[in-house]
Every structure is written in structure tokens, then in C-alpha cells.
Amino acid sequence: MPLYLLQLGGNAQMVGIMNSLASLSSMIGSLFWGKLSDRTLRRKIFILFGFFSVSIFLTVLSFANSPAEFIILNAVYSFFLASTLSVPIVLVLRSVRKHSWDYGIGKFNEISGWAWVFGLGLGFVLSQYLTIRQLLLLFAILNIPSLIWGAKTIREIPIYVNRKSIRIFGNYVVEKIRYVPTFMLHINLRKPKFGKFYFASFLFWISVGMYFSQFPVLLAENGFERRYIYLAAILNSSVSAFMYLKVGLMLENRDKLKVLKEGIALRLIGIATILIGTFMLPYLLPLAFLSYFLAGYSWSFISISSTSIVGKLAGEREKGTAMGTFNLINSLGYIIGSFLSGFLVYAGGFTANFGASSLFALLSLLSLRKLEI
């Protein structure tokens, strides 16, 4: 989406606005579709509606003629796409026993993560021969079988699931938030009990928004073709998907707070690497690939440990509520980071943006120093 926006005449500032609006729209959509499906006790119709909206909006987006038009359409698309994010989780939970919910959601995310990597690979190959407009139209057509297959295979389960009892849904195998806006299963507006940890996480996700929103823009602005940006994305997602289960097993008996600090430290090194690249433009491409590799590798450490810490701090009865608050704070951090990133690039260039991203990652790491679990 950022590449297409740039092709339409957009700039870094517009990319940041697009990402923040899309994430906000998706977050609202997830809550809306989730509550509506819970109230009607219908799941299948909302999932199929989401699949249908993908084909419709990809087609419409391919005919966008201006940056403003594209940003608005993408935000509306994100709202409808959200029905494919929060509603399927309930179906997954009804397919496994309650004590296996974590496993069920983890397996669901693993499959979708590898599918995401495959999609990026397909996009990379096809991008050598097709324009972005043509790619959007092709993917709109390729999505139709999912609608047909879903209509035949998805079983309606009219059973209510209390979303506040869903403990772990932040364990994405691939950090897809930079491509697909974030979503939530439920929201908790009560005062957080774990202020220090939530604050550190909030700072980290501001950093994430700044980093991922402007990474493809940096490469595009420096003349690198789409294939290089696709390759960087494939590298990042492949590393995340490959390492996720391995890191999960490796970290089983380790101090989760220490693991989280290591993950954020690795992410900080990755952001600092791309920051160095803004000063050494002849070496920008290899430094960018190294940066994205470290970002993908660090995700396993961050995702598993942070989710585990929330569960440990909350206790058995409050895990669902704690995760709702956790995802709300993370989402707001990402939205703010994405929004600010474009203005930082406009005011001080990419160096200012990635410098700020590094600073927020460092502040997040320092905030965890005084935390005791």
C-alpha cells in the first residue's frame, strides 16, 4: 500500500497518515464486527463478508487516482477487513478445548503467518511483470476461491464466547501489523494495574510505528525497485515465522522479562542499523536488509515474552481484561508512531524519523529496568 500511495504522488507524510488512519479504522472495525457477531451469534456470515470485501476493495483501490482518495478508501477497506480478524478467533476457540486456547490461536497464527510469507513471495514474483494496479486486480480475483471455499467449509457455531476470557491473542508468528492494521477482541477502559509495563510497551510501539511506516518509503525514495522492498519483507517475515516456535521452546524456562529486554535491545540495534544507512547511502540496501532481518528475529523474543508477562502480572481471572488493555495501548502507540513518522520525515528527513524510533525503543528498554515481576 505505501508503494502504491507513493506511485500516486504521495509522500512520507501521507504514508504515515495512511497507516495511522488504517490502524485506527481497523481497531474500531474489530470491536464493531466482534460485538455484532456476538450479539447475533453469527460468525460465518461476517467472515464471508470480510472475504468479499477484500475482492471489492482491492478492485476499487486499483482505480484510485489521487493520494487522498487512496488514503480514504484504504481506511474504509481496513474497517471492513477487520471482520476477518476478530470474528475467526471465536471459531478457533470453539474448535479446541478451553485449556488449549493458547495452542489453538498459536496454530492459527502460525498457519496464517506462513500463508503471509507465501503471499509476499508470490507478490515478489508477479511484481516483475505487473504494475501495482494490475497486482491489486489480480489479487482481488485470486481471493474469490477463499470466498467459495469458506462458504462450503466454515460451519456456523451459534455459541457465545466471552471475549474477556480470551487470554492470549497477541502471539503473532509474523509481525503483520505493518501491513495489516491492528485489531482487538475487546476493550477495557479501567485504569491499568501494570502501569510501568504498559508504559514501556506503549513507547516500544511508538517506535514500531515510526520504523515500519517509513522503511519502504526510504528505499523507494532512494531509487530501489519494488522487488528489493518485497525481498526485504519476505526476509523479515520468513525469519519471524521460522524462529517463532524455536524461540518459544527455547524461552520456556528463561526469565521472560530478561528475554523481553533482549528482544527490544535487538530491535534497537536493527533500527540503529537503518539509521546508520541514512548517513551511508551507498551501503543503504545491505544495511536495510540487515535491519529488517534483526526486526524479524527480535519479534519472537518480544511477542512471546510480553504476552507471558501480561499473563503473569494479571493472574488467572484477569488475563482477558489485561490483554484487552495491553492491545489497546499497543495499538494507540502504533497509531501515534505512524502518524508522527511522516511529519518527522517532512521536518528532518529519514534520519530524524529513525533517530526518534531508536530513541523510543531505548526509552522503552530503560523503562523496563525498574520493573519487577
Buried (B, 14 or more C-beta within 10 A) or exposed (E): BBBBBBBBEBBBBBBBBBBBBBBBBBBBBBBBBBBEBBEEEBBBBBBBBBBBBBBEBBBBBBEBEEBBBBBBBBBBBBBBBBBBBBBBBBBBBBEBEEEEBBEBBBBBBBEBBBEBBEBBBBBBEBBEEBEBBEBBBBBBEBBEEBBEEBBEEBEEBEEEBEBBBBBBBBBBBBBBBBBBBBBBBBBBEEEBBBEBBBBBBBBBBBBBBBBBBBBBBBBBBBEBEBEBBBBBBBBBBBBBBBBBBEBBEBBEEEEBBEBBBBBBBBBBBBBBBBBBBBEEEEEBBEBBBBBBBBBBBBBBBBBBBBBBBBBEBBEEEBBBBBBBBBBBBBBBBBBBBBBBBBBBBBEEBBBBBBBBBBBBBBBBBEBBEEBEE
